[in-house]
Amino acid sequence: MDRRTKYRHLLWWIICLDLLTVIWLGYRYLDRKIPDELYVTESQEQQVKNVLDYPLLSFDDAITVSGDGSYLLSSRILGVIPFKDVKVIPTDSTTVLVSGSTVGIYMETDGVLVIDTGEIISEEGRAEEPAEKIIEPGDYIVAFNDEIIETKKDLVEDLEKLKQDTVELQVIRKGKKIPLSLSPVKDIKGEYKLGIWVRDNTQGIGTLTFVDQNGNYGALGHGISDVDTGELLHIDDGDLYQAQIVGIQKGSSGSPGELSGLIHYEAEKIIGSIEKNCEQGIYGKLSELPEELGLRKMEVAYKQELEIGPASILCCVDGTVREFDAEITRIDMNHEDTNKSFVIQVTDPELLELTGGIVQGMSGSPVIQNGKFVGAVTHVFIQDSTGGYGIFAENMLENI
């Protein structure tokens, strides 16, 4: 085979790869723009048509109706290639109380979270690591020799009472409970050690997003993960507290800012319980509705109602919930990460002057457009603190 023939073959391979790449990117684009599900009220039929109106894509006239009143719209590319089924769910319009107030968060883990393993200097002066390749960061210790473990204190007390050279642990790993056996090491003080770093609670501040008519709330718009393991925290119990902002670290390119809050962990400051920590935020029930929450009654907008253009953010940066100008610059109807369903850009000069845009602690700030609650802020862009991601309101409401 001469050089010219090889060149032609290489050129054809490049063209084929380019064509496959274009097809794949086009498929991914359509998949991200066409949602898997749509909640629709009686007045939104035209909005559904607009959302599903894309070149090269057609929908069957016949529909498959399920027992719950929802129906499937089957789509095809070029009228031939099966693409996806869109589930359309009829629903009534929903009204909630949106907030934007800063709240304090305290959560206790379900068991004791293992952050990492480490070496112990034994009585003989040797460096040993008893938990190595047995316990993994992210494990939750829930039992020690058949004794239930709820806190670090429980674990320490059981170790102090230990009489044998081996212990049987029950841990939760990736949602499954598994038994482990290991041999603790006596350190230079003669005390048994497992060689692990653990945590049993977490605390911080965030933003209350909304409260429904039954007192159920949603906050943050994203789950709380452990700072060391990066894993979503499994919680056993938690409380929501009143909090106040005491300082602002302004955000800038490459350096996300932060709200500094003051939380008084006192019983009379508790305003609700934390019952759920999931990918879409934290959820629970409020026991009271203090005036500081700045609650406003507002209709919920479903994702097909969002538009590229002006919007606003409700947040608390100076002790009072206020509304600041923003703009929705991109909408992703079917993002695999629901926390990144749209892009929001702060345009309000006052908020930009105060915070530089979106800062840590503003997660959960309600996003308003056309007088409706459309979603919440979830992330800030590290290289551009004026912008960040948001989650659709309907995704948060699914967890109530």
Secondary structure, 3 states (H helix, E strand, C coil): CCHHHHHHHHHHHHHHHHHHHHHHHHHHHHHHHCCCEEEECHHHHHHHHHHCCCCCEEECCCCEECCCCCEEEEEEECCCEEEEEEEEEECCCCEEEECCCEEEEEEEEEEEEEEEECCEEECCCCEECCCCCCCCCCCEEEEECCEECCCHHHHHHHHHCCCCCCEEEEEEECCEEEEEEECCEEECCCCEECCEEEEEEEEEEEEEEEECCCCEEEECCCCCECCCCCCECCEEEEEEEEEEEEEEECCECCECCEEEEEECCCHHHEEEEEEEEECCEEEEEECCCCHHHCCEEEEECCHHHCCCEEEEEEEECCCCEEEEEEEEEEECCCCCCHHHCEEEEECCHHHHHHHCCCCECCCCCEEEECCEEEEEEEEEECCEEEEEEEEEHHHHHCCC
